[in-house]
């Protein structure tokens, strides 16, 4: 796809890891590669947390410290500063999931507002992020998306959700910090999409500040992107889109079978990859109207974007194009891209250890289920361990 291969340089990929951190990463991915162990570990961890057993220290020193930056913003600073020295920016992600009340939703909003204040003082943090269901109940998003009549109480509740979205997007605009809004399950996404489009119309008048997220394992997302582009051209605003493959595949397919509707998912990985690359091509062809954040752990997609950028004569550090990966994963992509001058940001999850456990469990399950991902991490870590022994 591209003549120069850059992702096999493990010295650059793991430059920030000490020998002991390298060993810990190898141990963790080795454990994650054993599916029954992940299932047992997940059940045991959930039980231990519910029973208030003293296991936070163990979690903190192993899986938490590998995949998370810390328990609060200040705690993440060493990680942020170290990565920025290597050219990798940070997206602080308050990864507390599964909350269901206004108190928690306001807390998530205020944490995101604080992150933007925190970010405006640091060049290393040009981007903020939030999860729609961090700001409102999934069932409410679902009801709004279906066009159901809301009760008076629900109308008021939805107004609070709109106001939370608006407060964060407004603050992003005021401080010139991009705001990425994550995608979730398809049955809540219509309401979130409509709300994000509203925010784009309001705040993307000069450049993209507000970014929606497209999960490219959905068959309809390329068409959705094109429609959003047409709307933006008609109404005179810019589009920001983060592209990801998607994280709820099994849940989506199971629900479609259970409820008796056609799955919105692509039939296979090849179709998803094709969708993903089509969206990259479309966005790079229309860069005057939009900005793209390529959220991918897939080497081929990164090479494809690099190839198109080169063909179009775009600079590596073109400010409308960003690459992103999750902290603790795919360092060989992040740090090698940054080393070549591309714009790269790592999502850095943070939050109290017990509250971040649902996120960590999803990461472990995802690494177990995505073919080749854990094996690739192990091979790269093993290669770097051998290289260091020879130095």
SULJOBEL-V567727 format. One record per run of one state. SS is the DSSP state (h for helix, s for strand, l for the rest). FROM is the first residue (numbers start at 0). TO is the last residue. Records with the same first field share a line. If there is no record, write none. Layout:
# SULJOBEL-V567727
SS->FROM-TO  FROM-TO
This chain:
# SULJOBEL-V567727
l->0-8  13-17  32-33  50-54  70-72  85-86  94-100  120-125  130-130  135-136  146-150  175-176  181-184  203-208  215-216  218-219  235-237  244-247  259-263  265-267  285-288  295-297  311-319  326-329  339-342  350-351  369-371  390-390
h->9-12  18-31  34-49  55-66  73-84  101-119  131-134  137-145  151-174  185-202  220-234  248-258  268-284  298-310  330-338  352-368  372-389
s->67-69  87-93  126-129  177-180  209-214  217-217  238-243  264-264  289-294  320-325  343-349
